[in-house]
């Protein structure tokens, strides 16, 4: 009987495997502490029961990474081209028939499975963008080559901005970064930036116009109110800075208080006091709780893990023998890291309050699911690149 060897089963970039496991371990500690307030305020069960459910989600996420990384994703990537035509319909369906959480319709339920359509849109758009860029490497590029994907980026970012403006901005910046890394001429970068900007402006502008005739559309007013609260200026001329919420954000103030209590070494695991007052302490503001309990050292350590993941994405681009594999790896790792840093900056008061979770750390099943899918794809293409290099040697 042949002996079981872990390296034969966990293929691809071993450092990315280690990063995923470290983030899951960090998540268990952070969520267990932060959900005690959730268990106290609601009927969700004991902290231990909530932790058990979260642990199962994390194990499921690692399982999804394993299953996806065993396939050659580059062979099934053409499916993403078909999904690209479905994503606008999913976004429109979400806006009309989606499940409303926290005042925003971002969720849909299919066969009893509920997920945020924005997570699927990101993976599909990035896969199509990198496939197009890979096909044009070392060839003369014209507007005809880029016109279609540039329009797609603007349309999807615009539709996404209606319900989740911050996610749309992150996706647009990710697409722009991928094109920059793909050595696309500046005029096409400007075209993409203009397309995304038009999509965002139309989404926000439509919401503002409809609100004037008492029709609620999207999250335009919420976006304006949160930006007003952040910069302390009246942008829409209604003489209310921050709208009904006001210029002082309770979530922001509580998060800053948690950070101040944490100091350099923190209050210790489970010793957060702010988690009982801070809404969404286990998801949107989990980094503030991490800083309170583990201090600046813990916060910087977590930040370093995400930067490590970005470094591995860059390494795969530089060492890839196939353009699609390298660009797809950096694209998916970049969207994870950008979301993580958006969450961190918001938690420390460097940006307007939004609903960005911390990938593989925050409580939430679908967020873990799609982050796992993205990491599984990266490991799948890195497995192929490592195999190619081995054959060349």
N, C-alpha and C positions, 0 to 999 in steps of 0.2 A: 504493500500500500504506500503510495507516494505521500510524503509529508506535506502539510499545509504551509504554504509560504505566503506571507502577507503581501510581499512585493509583486507576486504573480496576480493578485486580485486588485490591489489598489494601484492602478497604473496611472500614467500621466505624470504631471509635475508633483513630486512628493511634497514640495514646500506648500503648494496650494492645499493639498490634503491636510497638512499640519495647521495651516491657517484656519481652515473650516472647523477643525476639531477644537482649536483654541477659542474661536469665537463662540462655539456652542457651549463650552465650559464656562466662559465668561457670562454667557446668557443665563445659564442655570443659577449662578450666584446672584446676578442682578435682579432677575425676575422673581426669584424666591423672596427676596427682601421687599421688592416694590409691591408685590401683589397682596401682601398682608393687609394693606390699606383697602384694597379692592374687596377682599374677603370680609373686612370689617363693615364696609359701607353697603354691601349688596348681599344677595343670596347665591353668589357664585360658588360657594363652598369654602372649605378651609384652605389656607395657603398651601398645605401639603397636596390637596387634591388638584388645585390649580397648577402647582408645580409639576405634578404627575402628567397632567394633560399637556403642559408645555414641553415636558421631556419627551413625550411621545411624538409631538410635532417635530422636535429637533432630530429624534431618531429617524422619523419618517423622511426628514430633509436629507439626512446623511444617506439614507437608503435610495432616495431619488438621485442624489449625486452619483452614487455607485452604479445604478442602473443605466443612467444616461451616459456616463463616461465609458461604459462597455461598448457602446455603439460607435460607429464612425459617423459623426454628425455631418461631415462634409458631404456624405452620400445622400443624406435625407434633407439637407438644407433647402433644396428646391421647394419643399412643402411650404417654406416661409413665404415664397412668392405668391402662393395661393392664399395664405392667411393674410397677406397684406391687403387684399381686396375685401376681406371679411372684417378687418379691424375697424374701419369707419362705421360699418353697420353695428358692430358691438358697442362702440362708443355712443352712437345715437340711441340705441336701445337702452343703454345704461342711463342716459340723461332722461329718457321718457319713462321707462319702466323699472329702472334700477331701485335697489334698496337704499333708503336714505339713512345715513349714519352721521351724527354730528352736523346735521344741516346740509350735507352734500350727498348727491347720488353718485356713488363711485363703485357700487357693488351690484353684481348680478348673480342669480342662482340658476345653475343648469344641472338637472338631474340630482338635486339636493346638495350640490357642491357650490358654495358661495365664494367668489373671488373678485378682486379689483381688476377691471379690464385694463387699467393703466399698466399693470405689471406685464400682461401679455403684449400690449402694444409696444413697449420698450424693446422686448426681445425680438419681436417680429421686424420692427423698423431697423434696428441695429443690424440684424442678420442680412436684410436686403441691401442696406447701404454698404456694408462691407463686401458683400458679394459683387455689387456693381463696381466698387472701387478696385477690387482684386482683378476683375476682368479688364480693367483699363490701365493696369500697371505697365509701364514701358511702352505705352502707345500714345499717340497724339489725341488729346481730349478736346471735344467740341461741346458747345452748348446743348446740342442734340443729345449727347451722351448723358448729361447731368440734369436736363430739364425735368424729366419724369420724377427722379428721386427727390429733387429739390422741392417740387410741388407736393409730393407725398409728405415730406417733412413738415412743410407749412400747414397742410390740411390736418394731419394727425396731431401736431402740437396745438393747433387752434382748437380742435374738438376737445382735446384733453384739458386745455386751459379753462374750459367752461366749468368743470367740476374740480380740477386740481391744478391751479396755476403754477405752484412751485414744482410739481412733477413735470409739467410741460417745459418749464425753463430748464430744468436739469436735463431732460431729454434733448432739447434743442442744443444746449451747450455740449452734450456728449456727441451728438452728430457732427457739430462743428469741429470738435477736437479730433474725431476720427478722420475727417476729411483733411485736416491739417497734418495729421500723422501720415496719411496716405499721399502726402506731397501734391495736393491739389492746388492749382494756381489760385492766386488771391481773388481773381474776379469771380470764381465759382464759390469761394468761401463767402464773398460779399453777397452773392445771389442766395445762398442758403440762409445767411443771417437775415436778409430782407424778407425771405419767404416765411421764416419762423416769426419774425417781428410782426409781419402783417397778420399772421394767424392769431398771435396773442392780442394784438390791438383790436381785431375784429371781435374776438371772444369777449374781451372786457367792454369794448364800446357798445356792442349789441346789448349786453346786460344793463349798461347804464341808460341807454335810450329806452329800453322796455320798462325799466323801473320808473321812469318819468310818467309812464301811462299806467302805473300800478300793476305791471306784469312782472312777476319774479322769474328771472332767467339766470341760472348758473350762480356763480359765487363772486360776481364782479364787485358788489358792494362790500363783501367781506374782505376781498383783496385790498380794496381802497382803504377801508377802515383800519386794517392791520398795518398797512404802510404808513398811514397817518399817525397811528399810535407809535410806530417806530421812529419816525422823523419829527413827530410833534408839530405837524403842519396840517392845515385844512386844505385838502387837494380838490374836493368836489364842491366847495363853496356852500355847504349846508350849515356852516358855523358850528359844526360838531366834530372836533378832532377825535378820531377813533370811533365815530358813530355813537351808538347807545352804550358801547363798552367804555368809551372814554379813552383818554391818552395814557392811562396807567393800566398795563396788562397785569392782571393778578397772577397768571401763569408765569410770566416773565419775572415778576418780583419774587415769587416763591422759588423759582429755579435759581436766581442769583443768590438768594438766601441760602439755599442748599450748598451752592458752590463755596460761599463764604464760610460756612460751617465746616466744610471738608478740609480746607487749608491744603497743606502739602501732603500729609500722610492719611488724612481722612478720619472719620469717626469710628471706623471698623465695620465689618460685614453685619448687616441687619440693624445697625444703630442709627439709621436715618430717622429724623423727626419730621422732615418736610414732606415725606411721602404720604402722610395722612391728610395733608392739605392740598397737595399738588395734583390736579386732575391729570389723568393719563400718565401717571408716574411710571407705569410699567410699559409704556410704548413711546408716545411722542416726547416725553421728558425723562426717559430712562438714563440718559447720559448725565443729567444733573444729579440724579440719585447716585450714580456711580462715582461722581466727583465728591459727593458728600460723604460716602462711605469709604472710598478708597483714595480720596484726595487727588492732588495734582499728579502724583506718581502713577496712580491707577488710570487716570484719564489719558495721560500721555502714552502709557503702555498700550492702551486700546487703540489710540490714534496710530501708533507705530505699526500695529498689526494690519490696519487698513492700508497704510503706506507700503507695507511689505507686499500686500496683495497687488497694489498698483505696480510695484517694481517687477513682480513676476509677470504681469501683463506686458510691461515694456520689454522685459527680457525675451518673452516669446515672440514679440514683433521683430526684435533684432536678430533672433536666431532661427526664425521660421524659414523653411524652404518653399512654403506655399503662401502667397500673399493673403489669400482668404483666411487661412488659419491664424496668421499673425494679427491681422486687422480685427477679426472677430474676437480674438482673445483680449486684446486691449480695449475693444469697445465694450464688452460685457463687464470686464473688471473695472473699467472707468465709470460705468453707470452705477455700480455698487459703491465705489469709493466716493463718488460725488454725492450720492444720497447720504452716505455716512457723514461726510463733512458738512453737508447742509444741516443735518440733524444736530451735529455738535455745535456749529456756529449759532444756530437758533437757540440752543440750550444755554449758551454762555452770553446771550444778548447781542450777538453780532448780526442779527437779521430779524425780520418780522416773524411773528409766530406763525407756523404752518403745521401741517399734520404729517411731517416726514418721520418715518420710523427709522431705527438704527438696524441695518441689515444683519440678520442672524443673531441679533441681541434682543430686540424688542419682542414682547409677547404678541403673537398674531400668526395664525396658521398659514394664510395665503402669502404673506410677506416672506415667511420662511420657505414656502414651496417654490416661489419664483426665483428667489435668490439661489436656492439649491439647483434649480433648473439651469440658471446662468452659469454657476460654478461647474455643474456637470458637463455643460457644453465646452467650457474652457478646458477642462481636464480631458475631454474627448479629443479635441483638436491637438492639445499638447501631447497626448499619447501618440498620435500619428506622427508628430514632428520628432519626438524622441526616437520612435521606431525608424524613421527615415535616416536620422543622423547615425543610428547604430549600424544600419545597413551600409551607409557610406564609409564608415570606419572599417 
